């Protein structure tokens, strides 16, 4: 792998990681803490939405992000020919 290709691979990896961390931050800190009061006017399964995000929603978002990261990283690995297949 050339230096240019390694730099592009690392840049794609960091871009994906940053995207996942921003989504996780917004779901956990933003919806669970900062926007909890406005979201509490919406009910989900009998519970206020802000409470749901603080207790369970951020965990679900994190699990989805794990699978999304693994899937997308696999595509990036194949694109730069560093996959383990």
Secondary structure, 3 states (H helix, E strand, C coil): CCHHHHHHHHHHHHHHHHHHHHHHHHHHHHHHHHCHHHHCCCEECCEEHHHHHHHHHHHHHHHHHHHHHHHHHHHHHHHCCCCCC
